[in-house]
Amino acid sequence: MRLTIAAVGKVKRGPDRDLVERYLDRLAKVGPKVGLDFRGVRETTESRLATVGERRREEAARLGEGMDEDCVRLVFDERGENLSSEELAALIGGMRDAGRRETRLFLGGPDGHDPDFVKAADRCLCFGRMTFPHQIARLMLAEQLYRVATILAGHPYHRS
């Protein structure tokens, strides 16, 4: 199954980006062994429109560009469901085993996601109820996707 991260905003050069890239490189190496093909990060710039609603709608349209209709959409939002790492691995592994070909994981901008975009998602997930800067959310997603691949590969998980 192909995995793509679609995110509003960019992570600037420096230690944050280096750490994100480290986990995504690890994912790219481990993922194919368990049927996960990491396709990269699709970044879009933050909207500059006048209202929150307009910005959210414009960003949602850009995030969804080029996506197959049968693509699984996992939206990360502070109001989403909080899964454990093992539950996330089971979710992604289950979609893979069900023959889903593509999953896109969405990180919104400073205004969050458009409500209609969230409603259209297959699942709405969160990293907890706290608010995180974009670069930290990106890092947490990269690390969790790598962890998902290692859990699916049967590596010992320290919480089990």
Backbone as JSON, one array per atom type, in Angstrom:
{
  "sequence": "MRLTIAAVGKVKRGPDRDLVERYLDRLAKVGPKVGLDFRGVRETTESRLATVGERRREEAARLGEGMDEDCVRLVFDERGENLSSEELAALIGGMRDAGRRETRLFLGGPDGHDPDFVKAADRCLCFGRMTFPHQIARLMLAEQLYRVATILAGHPYHRS",
  "N": [[0.84, -1.17, 0.0], [0.54, 2.19, -0.85], [1.85, 5.01, 0.87], [1.37, 8.38, 1.62], [2.25, 11.52, 2.86], [0.42, 14.44, 3.24], [0.7, 17.8, 3.61], [0.07, 21.02, 5.01], [2.15, 23.72, 4.82], [5.7, 24.05, 5.38], [8.62, 22.36, 6.53], [11.33, 23.93, 7.79], [14.83, 24.06, 6.85], [17.19, 22.44, 8.97], [17.59, 21.15, 12.35], [15.02, 20.11, 13.0], [13.88, 19.36, 10.53], [15.87, 17.56, 9.7], [15.51, 15.49, 11.55], [12.88, 14.65, 10.98], [13.3, 13.74, 8.35], [15.07, 11.65, 8.89], [13.42, 9.71, 10.18], [11.57, 9.28, 8.12], [13.22, 8.24, 6.13], [13.95, 5.85, 7.38], [11.42, 4.64, 7.46], [11.01, 4.33, 4.71], [12.85, 2.34, 4.18], [12.16, 0.13, 5.84], [9.44, -0.18, 5.38], [8.71, -1.41, 2.75], [9.15, -4.12, 3.26], [6.97, -4.91, 4.69], [4.87, -4.38, 3.07], [4.36, -1.64, 2.74], [4.67, 1.24, 0.98], [6.36, 4.04, 1.03], [5.67, 7.13, -0.3], [6.45, 9.74, -0.05], [6.37, 13.28, 0.92], [3.87, 15.58, 0.35], [3.83, 18.85, 0.07], [2.04, 21.85, 0.69], [1.61, 25.34, 0.42], [0.64, 27.67, 3.0], [-2.6, 29.08, 2.92], [-3.46, 32.39, 1.92], [-5.82, 33.71, 1.97], [-8.64, 35.8, 2.99], [-10.45, 34.99, 5.11], [-10.89, 32.56, 7.77], [-12.46, 30.34, 7.04], [-12.33, 30.47, 4.21], [-9.58, 30.09, 3.86], [-9.22, 27.52, 4.92], [-10.81, 25.98, 3.13], [-9.48, 26.41, 0.69], [-6.94, 25.3, 1.27], [-7.7, 22.64, 1.79], [-8.58, 21.85, -0.74], [-6.17, 21.92, -2.15], [-4.67, 20.02, -0.71], [-5.97, 17.67, -1.36], [-5.48, 17.29, -4.06], [-4.85, 15.35, -6.97], [-5.41, 12.88, -5.89], [-6.45, 9.53, -5.81], [-9.81, 8.33, -6.13], [-10.46, 6.15, -4.52], [-8.67, 6.27, -2.49], [-7.52, 5.96, 0.84], [-8.27, 8.18, 3.41], [-6.7, 9.71, 6.01], [-7.09, 11.97, 8.4], [-5.45, 14.27, 10.44], [-6.26, 15.86, 13.35], [-6.92, 17.98, 16.11], [-9.28, 17.28, 17.36], [-9.67, 14.68, 16.77], [-9.63, 11.04, 16.9], [-7.78, 9.42, 19.41], [-5.3, 7.24, 19.04], [-3.38, 4.38, 20.12], [0.05, 3.48, 19.41], [0.14, 0.8, 18.63], [-2.53, 0.4, 17.93], [-2.75, 2.15, 15.75], [-0.97, 0.87, 14.02], [-2.39, -1.52, 13.64], [-4.66, -0.49, 12.35], [-3.59, 0.6, 9.94], [-2.28, -1.68, 8.94], [-4.51, -3.35, 8.66], [-5.96, -2.02, 6.64], [-4.15, -2.27, 4.54], [-4.13, -5.09, 4.33], [-6.72, -5.48, 3.52], [-6.59, -4.83, 0.93], [-6.42, -2.19, 0.15], [-5.06, 0.32, -1.85], [-3.84, 2.79, -1.55], [-2.99, 5.23, 0.89], [-3.46, 8.36, 2.27], [-2.14, 10.72, 4.47], [-3.09, 13.43, 6.34], [-2.01, 16.62, 7.34], [-2.97, 19.61, 8.7], [-3.02, 23.24, 8.32], [-2.28, 26.29, 10.21], [-4.89, 27.1, 10.8], [-6.27, 24.79, 10.99], [-8.28, 22.05, 9.67], [-10.69, 22.13, 7.0], [-14.09, 21.73, 7.86], [-15.77, 20.11, 6.19], [-13.88, 18.67, 4.79], [-12.79, 17.12, 6.83], [-15.07, 15.6, 7.52], [-15.31, 14.07, 5.21], [-13.24, 12.34, 5.42], [-11.77, 9.08, 5.93], [-10.99, 8.39, 8.47], [-10.55, 10.35, 11.4], [-7.9, 11.42, 13.19], [-5.77, 12.02, 16.08], [-2.93, 13.46, 17.8], [-3.21, 13.73, 20.41], [-4.84, 15.96, 22.74], [-3.55, 18.35, 22.98], [-2.14, 21.29, 21.43], [0.17, 21.35, 18.8], [3.17, 22.64, 17.29], [3.59, 22.88, 13.74], [5.96, 21.62, 12.74], [6.56, 19.83, 14.75], [4.31, 18.19, 14.81], [4.6, 17.04, 12.29], [6.99, 15.65, 12.68], [6.17, 13.84, 14.69], [4.27, 12.34, 13.25], [5.9, 11.22, 11.25], [7.63, 9.64, 12.83], [5.76, 7.91, 14.01], [4.75, 6.54, 11.76], [7.03, 5.15, 10.95], [7.28, 3.57, 13.25], [4.9, 2.12, 13.05], [5.51, 0.53, 10.8], [7.62, -1.0, 11.85], [6.32, -2.35, 13.92], [4.47, -3.84, 12.43], [6.29, -5.41, 11.13], [7.0, -7.13, 13.07], [8.91, -6.53, 14.95], [10.18, -6.38, 18.26], [8.14, -4.67, 20.5], [8.34, -2.18, 22.82], [6.26, -1.68, 24.59], [4.66, -3.86, 24.73]],
  "CA": [[0.0, 0.0, 0.0], [1.29, 3.44, -0.9], [1.6, 6.0, 1.92], [1.82, 9.73, 1.32], [1.88, 12.57, 3.81], [0.06, 15.69, 2.6], [0.77, 18.75, 4.72], [0.1, 22.46, 4.79], [3.35, 24.29, 5.41], [6.98, 23.4, 5.12], [9.55, 22.3, 7.65], [12.55, 24.61, 7.35], [16.11, 23.36, 7.04], [17.69, 22.48, 10.34], [17.47, 19.91, 13.11], [13.67, 19.55, 12.91], [13.76, 18.69, 9.23], [16.78, 16.42, 9.7], [14.91, 14.42, 12.32], [11.76, 14.15, 10.18], [13.86, 12.97, 7.24], [15.64, 10.41, 9.43], [12.35, 8.74, 10.37], [10.98, 8.92, 6.83], [14.18, 7.34, 5.48], [13.79, 4.55, 8.03], [10.16, 4.1, 6.96], [11.21, 3.91, 3.31], [13.65, 1.11, 4.17], [11.44, -0.97, 6.5], [8.08, -0.29, 4.85], [8.47, -2.4, 1.69], [9.17, -5.49, 3.82], [5.64, -5.19, 5.23], [3.87, -3.93, 2.1], [4.1, -0.2, 2.82], [5.53, 1.95, 0.05], [6.29, 5.46, 1.34], [5.8, 7.93, -1.52], [6.97, 11.08, 0.22], [5.56, 14.33, 1.53], [3.35, 16.59, -0.57], [3.64, 20.08, 0.85], [1.38, 22.98, 0.07], [1.8, 26.55, 1.23], [-0.52, 28.16, 3.73], [-3.45, 30.0, 2.18], [-3.4, 33.8, 2.35], [-7.14, 34.31, 1.79], [-9.03, 36.71, 4.08], [-11.14, 34.42, 6.27], [-10.5, 31.2, 8.17], [-13.19, 29.39, 6.2], [-11.75, 30.48, 2.86], [-8.24, 29.48, 3.92], [-9.38, 26.07, 5.11], [-11.31, 25.38, 1.89], [-8.41, 26.43, -0.32], [-5.92, 24.32, 1.66], [-8.27, 21.3, 1.59], [-8.56, 21.55, -2.18], [-4.79, 21.63, -2.54], [-4.24, 18.78, -0.08], [-6.61, 16.54, -2.03], [-5.16, 17.22, -5.48], [-4.17, 14.18, -7.5], [-5.68, 11.71, -5.06], [-7.42, 8.59, -6.36], [-11.08, 8.35, -5.4], [-10.51, 5.07, -3.53], [-7.59, 6.49, -1.52], [-7.9, 6.09, 2.25], [-7.9, 9.5, 3.92], [-6.55, 9.83, 7.46], [-6.9, 13.38, 8.72], [-5.01, 14.53, 11.81], [-6.93, 17.05, 13.86], [-6.91, 17.9, 17.57], [-10.53, 16.7, 17.82], [-9.75, 13.31, 16.27], [-9.5, 9.87, 17.78], [-6.42, 9.24, 19.89], [-4.95, 5.82, 18.99], [-2.04, 3.97, 20.53], [0.88, 3.09, 18.27], [-0.3, -0.53, 18.19], [-3.83, 0.56, 17.25], [-2.47, 2.75, 14.44], [-0.38, -0.2, 13.2], [-3.48, -2.43, 13.27], [-5.49, 0.21, 11.38], [-2.9, 0.65, 8.65], [-2.11, -3.06, 8.49], [-5.82, -3.85, 8.23], [-6.27, -1.43, 5.33], [-3.24, -2.95, 3.61], [-4.6, -6.47, 4.16], [-8.01, -5.42, 2.82], [-6.33, -4.52, -0.47], [-6.42, -0.76, -0.17], [-3.81, 0.6, -2.58], [-3.21, 4.07, -1.2], [-3.43, 5.98, 2.06], [-2.86, 9.69, 2.41], [-2.24, 11.22, 5.84], [-3.19, 14.88, 6.18], [-1.71, 17.57, 8.42], [-3.49, 20.91, 8.3], [-2.27, 24.46, 8.61], [-2.56, 26.94, 11.5], [-6.34, 27.21, 11.01], [-6.87, 23.46, 11.02], [-8.88, 21.54, 8.44], [-12.06, 22.45, 6.63], [-14.98, 20.71, 8.44], [-16.22, 19.16, 5.17], [-12.73, 17.81, 4.5], [-12.71, 16.16, 7.94], [-16.21, 14.7, 7.38], [-15.09, 13.18, 4.07], [-12.11, 11.46, 5.72], [-12.08, 7.74, 6.42], [-10.8, 8.48, 9.93], [-9.95, 11.57, 11.92], [-7.03, 11.0, 14.29], [-5.03, 13.11, 16.71], [-1.75, 13.13, 18.6], [-3.58, 14.17, 21.75], [-5.66, 17.16, 22.72], [-2.72, 19.55, 22.99], [-1.79, 21.86, 20.13], [1.6, 21.23, 18.51], [3.64, 23.34, 16.1], [3.57, 22.05, 12.54], [7.16, 20.79, 12.59], [6.49, 18.74, 15.74], [3.28, 17.25, 14.32], [5.2, 16.31, 11.17], [7.95, 14.72, 13.27], [5.43, 12.77, 15.36], [3.69, 11.48, 12.23], [6.99, 10.45, 10.62], [8.07, 8.62, 13.77], [4.71, 6.91, 14.19], [4.69, 5.7, 10.56], [8.16, 4.23, 11.06], [6.93, 2.64, 14.32], [3.89, 1.23, 12.47], [6.21, -0.44, 9.95], [8.39, -1.94, 12.68], [5.34, -3.2, 14.62], [3.96, -4.79, 11.44], [7.39, -6.33, 10.8], [7.17, -8.04, 14.19], [9.99, -6.13, 15.86], [9.69, -6.27, 19.63], [7.63, -3.35, 20.85], [8.64, -2.07, 24.25], [5.06, -1.54, 25.4], [3.9, -5.12, 24.73]],
  "C": [[0.9, 1.24, 0.0], [0.86, 4.36, 0.23], [2.16, 7.33, 1.49], [1.36, 10.64, 2.44], [1.57, 13.82, 2.99], [-0.07, 16.73, 3.71], [0.73, 20.19, 4.23], [1.33, 22.98, 5.51], [4.58, 23.45, 5.11], [7.8, 23.39, 6.41], [10.87, 22.89, 7.13], [13.79, 23.76, 7.59], [16.57, 23.49, 8.48], [17.41, 21.17, 11.04], [16.08, 19.28, 13.04], [13.5, 18.75, 11.62], [14.66, 17.47, 9.16], [16.16, 15.23, 10.42], [13.71, 13.81, 11.58], [12.29, 13.26, 9.06], [14.48, 11.66, 7.71], [14.56, 9.34, 9.58], [11.71, 8.34, 9.04], [11.92, 8.03, 6.02], [14.09, 5.94, 6.07], [12.51, 3.87, 7.55], [10.33, 3.57, 5.54], [12.0, 2.62, 3.21], [12.89, -0.08, 4.75], [10.09, -1.23, 5.83], [7.86, -1.35, 3.78], [8.45, -3.84, 2.19], [7.8, -5.9, 4.37], [4.53, -4.64, 4.32], [3.48, -2.48, 2.18], [5.14, 0.53, 1.97], [5.39, 3.45, 0.31], [6.6, 6.27, 0.09], [6.23, 9.36, -1.28], [5.95, 12.01, 0.84], [5.15, 15.3, 0.43], [3.04, 17.82, 0.25], [2.89, 21.11, 0.02], [1.54, 24.18, 1.0], [0.5, 26.93, 1.93], [-1.29, 29.14, 2.84], [-3.31, 31.41, 2.76], [-4.75, 34.49, 2.17], [-7.59, 34.99, 3.08], [-9.62, 36.02, 5.3], [-10.65, 33.0, 6.55], [-11.17, 30.17, 7.27], [-12.63, 29.31, 4.8], [-10.38, 29.81, 2.84], [-8.34, 27.96, 4.05], [-9.84, 25.39, 3.82], [-10.23, 25.33, 0.82], [-7.34, 25.39, 0.01], [-6.43, 22.89, 1.47], [-8.24, 20.91, 0.12], [-7.15, 21.19, -2.64], [-4.3, 20.31, -1.96], [-4.77, 17.56, -0.84], [-6.27, 16.39, -3.51], [-4.44, 15.92, -5.83], [-4.42, 12.89, -6.73], [-6.72, 10.83, -5.77], [-8.68, 8.6, -5.5], [-11.14, 7.28, -4.31], [-9.39, 5.17, -2.5], [-8.17, 6.61, -0.11], [-7.4, 7.45, 2.74], [-7.9, 9.48, 5.45], [-6.18, 11.27, 7.77], [-6.49, 13.5, 10.18], [-5.54, 15.88, 12.24], [-7.02, 16.9, 15.37], [-8.19, 17.3, 18.14], [-10.7, 15.25, 17.37], [-9.59, 12.27, 17.35], [-8.03, 9.67, 18.14], [-6.11, 7.74, 19.97], [-3.58, 5.58, 19.61], [-1.24, 3.63, 19.27], [0.46, 1.73, 17.73], [-1.64, -0.47, 17.47], [-3.64, 1.18, 15.87], [-1.87, 1.7, 13.5], [-1.48, -1.17, 12.75], [-4.39, -1.8, 12.23], [-4.85, 0.19, 9.99], [-2.67, -0.75, 8.08], [-3.41, -3.66, 7.99], [-6.23, -3.3, 6.87], [-5.43, -2.08, 4.25], [-3.76, -4.34, 3.3], [-5.94, -6.54, 3.43], [-7.83, -5.04, 1.35], [-6.4, -3.06, -0.84], [-5.06, -0.41, -0.76], [-3.09, 1.85, -2.11], [-3.83, 4.65, 0.06], [-2.7, 7.31, 2.07], [-3.17, 10.18, 3.81], [-2.11, 12.73, 5.79], [-2.89, 15.64, 7.46], [-2.14, 18.95, 7.93], [-2.58, 22.06, 8.67], [-2.68, 25.05, 9.95], [-4.05, 27.05, 11.83], [-7.02, 25.86, 11.12], [-7.46, 23.08, 9.67], [-10.29, 22.08, 8.24], [-12.99, 21.37, 7.19], [-15.48, 19.69, 7.42], [-15.11, 18.2, 4.78], [-12.6, 16.73, 5.57], [-13.85, 15.15, 7.82], [-16.0, 13.68, 6.27], [-13.97, 12.17, 4.32], [-12.6, 10.08, 6.14], [-11.97, 7.7, 7.94], [-10.2, 9.84, 10.25], [-9.21, 11.18, 13.19], [-6.36, 12.22, 14.91], [-3.8, 12.56, 17.43], [-2.0, 13.47, 20.06], [-4.34, 15.47, 21.64], [-4.85, 18.45, 22.73], [-2.47, 20.03, 21.57], [-0.28, 21.79, 19.97], [1.97, 22.1, 17.32], [3.72, 22.35, 14.94], [4.77, 21.11, 12.46], [7.15, 19.63, 13.59], [5.44, 17.72, 15.32], [3.85, 16.41, 13.17], [6.19, 15.27, 11.69], [7.22, 13.55, 13.94], [4.8, 11.82, 14.35], [4.76, 10.62, 11.57], [7.45, 9.33, 11.55], [7.02, 7.53, 13.93], [4.57, 6.01, 12.95], [5.86, 4.71, 10.54], [7.84, 3.17, 12.12], [5.87, 1.64, 13.82], [4.56, 0.14, 11.65], [6.97, -1.45, 10.79], [7.45, -2.87, 13.47], [4.81, -4.26, 13.65], [5.02, -5.81, 11.03], [7.67, -7.31, 11.93], [8.34, -7.72, 15.09], [9.41, -6.04, 17.26], [9.28, -4.82, 19.92], [7.7, -3.2, 22.36], [7.41, -1.95, 25.14], [4.27, -2.86, 25.5], [4.32, -6.03, 25.87]]
}
